[in-house]
Amino acid sequence: MPTTSPSSAKRALSPTYNATGLSAAAAAIYAAVVMIVNAVNHHGVIDPQVIVAALAAAAFLYARFKVTPVADPKDGNGQPLTPLPLPPSPTNVTVVPSEHA
């Protein structure tokens, strides 16, 4: 069984596997579409819908990175979420003096 260091543990970094990441992407796309529709129809590009969607996207992204940190995730008590690999066990070594000393 190969040993892995804690920094090489697999994490859900892709937004396609994370509901919070998908929500952030959807909110950002919605804000962009509303801005484009407003610009095409000669309305103000920044309106309350765009501001709320952009704030929602920012909140989802903050939650995404706060809940799933990229480096060294820890629980609420500060303990690592991935266990550290055990050090190799010491072996019994018998030292025999050489006859040619």
C-alpha positions in Angstrom: 0.0 0.0 0.0 1.6 3.3 -1.1 1.9 6.0 1.5 0.7 9.4 0.8 1.5 12.6 2.5 -1.3 14.7 3.9 -0.7 17.4 1.2 -1.4 14.8 -1.6 -4.9 13.8 -0.3 -7.6 14.1 -2.9 -10.0 17.0 -2.4 -13.2 18.1 -4.2 -11.6 21.1 -6.0 -13.9 20.9 -9.1 -17.1 22.9 -8.8 -18.9 20.2 -10.8 -18.7 17.9 -7.7 -19.7 20.6 -5.2 -23.1 22.1 -4.8 -21.6 25.3 -3.3 -19.3 25.7 -6.3 -22.2 25.1 -8.7 -24.3 27.7 -6.9 -21.5 30.2 -7.2 -21.1 29.6 -10.9 -24.9 29.8 -11.5 -25.1 33.1 -9.6 -22.2 34.6 -11.5 -23.7 33.4 -14.9 -27.1 34.8 -13.9 -25.5 38.2 -13.0 -23.6 38.3 -16.4 -26.8 37.4 -18.4 -28.8 40.1 -16.6 -26.1 42.7 -17.3 -26.0 41.7 -21.0 -29.8 41.8 -21.3 -29.8 45.2 -19.6 -27.1 46.6 -21.9 -28.8 45.3 -25.0 -32.1 46.9 -24.0 -30.4 50.2 -23.1 -31.1 49.9 -19.4 -28.6 50.4 -16.5 -26.2 47.5 -16.5 -25.9 47.5 -12.7 -29.2 47.1 -11.0 -30.4 45.4 -7.8 -30.7 42.0 -9.5 -27.1 42.1 -10.6 -25.9 43.3 -7.2 -27.8 40.5 -5.4 -26.5 37.9 -7.8 -22.9 39.1 -7.6 -23.1 39.1 -3.7 -24.6 35.6 -3.7 -21.8 34.4 -6.0 -19.2 35.9 -3.7 -20.9 34.4 -0.6 -21.0 31.0 -2.3 -17.3 31.2 -3.3 -16.3 32.3 0.2 -18.3 29.4 1.7 -16.7 27.0 -0.9 -13.2 27.9 0.1 -13.9 28.2 3.8 -15.6 24.8 4.0 -13.2 23.0 1.6 -9.8 24.5 2.2 -7.3 23.7 -0.5 -4.3 23.1 1.8 -4.2 21.1 5.0 -7.9 20.8 6.0 -8.6 20.6 9.7 -11.7 20.0 11.8 -13.2 22.4 14.3 -10.7 21.3 17.0 -7.7 21.9 14.7 -7.0 18.2 14.1 -6.1 17.2 10.5 -8.9 15.6 8.5 -6.5 13.2 6.8 -4.5 11.0 9.2 -0.8 11.3 9.0 1.1 8.3 7.8 2.7 6.2 10.6 6.5 6.3 10.8 8.2 3.1 10.0 8.5 0.7 12.9 11.9 0.2 14.3 13.6 -3.1 13.8 15.6 -5.1 16.2 19.3 -4.8 15.3 22.0 -6.8 16.9 25.5 -5.4 16.7 28.2 -8.0 16.6 31.8 -6.8 17.0 34.1 -7.6 14.1 36.9 -10.1 14.6 39.3 -7.9 12.6 39.3 -4.9 14.7 
